[in-house]
Amino acid sequence: MRLEQTRPGVFRATMTAHELSVLLAGARMSQALMRSDESGATADALAALDAVLDDFDRALARARERG
């Protein structure tokens, strides 16, 4: 995996499909845990994670439509 900071707060990641899959699996596991045990997460944290995963799912759907 390679990370580049293209400007402050903006990163570009280059990774294999396997590496991306592992990151997303971890994010989805965290999302499920945050939903099942709300004691360790704030509503803002869950909303932020939901938004990131929703954005990814939409981008993946667009990529599949193109190719």
N, C-alpha and C positions, 0 to 999 in steps of 0.2 A: 504494500500500500504506500502511496505517496500523497502527501498533503502539501499544498502550496497556499500561502495567504496572498490572494490577488489584490486585496486592499483591506484596510482595517475592518475586521468582523466578517470578512467574506473569504471562504476557502474553496479550493478546487481539490477534489479527491480523485485519485486514479487508483482503481483496485480491480481485482479479479471478481468474477461473478460469485465465487465462493465467499470471498471476503465481504462483499456486499450482503449476501444472504445471511451470513453470521451476524452482521451488525443489525440487520432488520429483524432477525429472530430475537435478538436480545431486546430490541426496542418493543417488539410485540409482547414479549414475556413481561417486560416492565409494565406495559400498558395493562395487561391482564391482571397483574398483581396489584397495581394501583386501583383498579376497579373493584377487586375482591377485598382488599384491606385498605380502606381509606385513611387509616390512622397514620400512615407514613408518607402521604402525599397531599399536596394542596390541590385545590381545584384548578389553580393557574398552571401548575406543573402538568396535570393531566390534560388540560386544554391545549397546552403547548405541544405535548407529545401527540395528541390526537391530530392536531393541525399538520405536524410534520409527516406523520404516517399517511394522512389523507392526501397531502401534496404528492408524496411518493407514489401512492396508488394511482392517482390521476396521471402522473407523468409516465408511469409504466404502461397504463392503458393506451395513452397516446403513442408511445413507442411501438406497442404491439399493432396498433392500427396502421402505422406507417410501414411496418416491415414484416 
